[in-house]
Amino acid sequence: EMNRRGDRRKSMYVTEWSWPSSKGKAADPGHLSRTTRGQATAITETQRLMVRWRKRLRLSRAYYYNWLSEPVRGVRFTYAGLRLFDNNRVSRKPAQGAYARSALRYEGCRRKSATSATRCLRRR
């Protein structure tokens, strides 16, 4: 559509992408639901593909849909968060680690500085 409208040179944002870890907890007519480990794997693979295709598709940004989710049984995307809020507690899911490792790798970092979220500590 952008090509047809003369916007070929404009960059695109991926504003909401996610993989729900709702397998067995919600109906999934589109076959998107994963286990918690499957969600982590799908996140890593999606980031890899976006980096691989970023120049050709002019992708300049990508935002994950939901960092913290409070699951509602039967509602698929309430399981999409990288972290889980359940029984008044927040816990990490494997997806959070997968997302962070992947993002750091593509940024060329081994970790972020403890004093600055934007300062990258380079790989040695």
N, C-alpha and C positions, 0 to 999 in steps of 0.2 A: 504494500500500500504506500509506503514512504517513497519507493522508487517511482511509482505512478504519479505521485503528487509533487515530484520534484524535490524531495527531501532526502535524496540519496546520501548526502554528505553529513547529515545530522546524526549525532550519536543517539543511542538508545539506552534506556535504563530498564533493568529487570526489577520491577518494584515489589513483587511478591512471589517468592518461590519457596517451596517447602515440600517436605515428605512427612506425612503423619505416621506415627507409630501406633496405629489403631488396629492392627491385624488381630482379629478375633474379638474386638471390642465394638466395632461399628461395621455396618453394611458397606461394601465397597464395590459398587457397580463399575467403577473405572479402573479397578485393580491398582490403586495408588497406595493402599495401606501396606505398611511394613511392620516388622517386629522392631523393638528398640535398636537392636544391632543392625537390622536391615535399613532402618532410617539413617543410621550413621554411615553405612556404606553408600547409600544413595546420595547423601549430602556430599561425600568426598568425590564421588563420580560426577555429580552435577557441577561442582566447582571446577573440576578438571576440564569438563567439556566447555564451560563458559570461558575459561582462560584460553583454551585451545581455539575457540571460535571468536574471541573478542574482537580481533582486528577485522576479520571478514564481515562480521555483523555490526561492527562499530558499537560494541557494548562498552559503556564507560562506567557503569555502576550496577551493582546487584545487591538487593536487600532481602535478607531472609525474612519470611513472613511473620514468625512469632518466636520470640526468645523465651517466653514463659507461658506455659499453657496450664489451664485448670480443666482437666478432662471431664467431659459429660458423656457417660456411656451411650453409645449409639450415634454420636456426632463425630464424624471422622476428623475434621480439622481442629477439634479441641485437643487433639493429641500431637499437634505439629510442632510444639515448642521444643527448644533445645534444652530447656529445664522444665521441671514439673512442679506445679503447686498442687499439693494434695494433702488433705487432713491438716491444714494450717502449717505445712512444712514445704520448703523449697528444696529440691534435690536436683543433682545433675543427671542428665541422661547421656548415654554414649554419644549422642548427636552433638552435644556441646564440645566435647573433646575433639571429635572428628572435624567439626567446623573450624575450631581454633587451629588445629594442626595444619589443616589444608590452607587456611588463610595465611598463616605464618610462612609456610613453605613457599607460596606464590609471591609473598612479599620479600622473600629472601632472608627471613629472620629465624633465629632459633627461639627467641622469646621477646616479649615487650619489656621495657624498663619498668621497674617497680614504681618509679616516680612520674612516668609519662606514658600515657597510652599510645602516643604517636611515635615515641622513640623506639627504634628497632635495634635490638642487640643482634648483630650480624652473626651468621654461621662462621665457625672457624675451620 
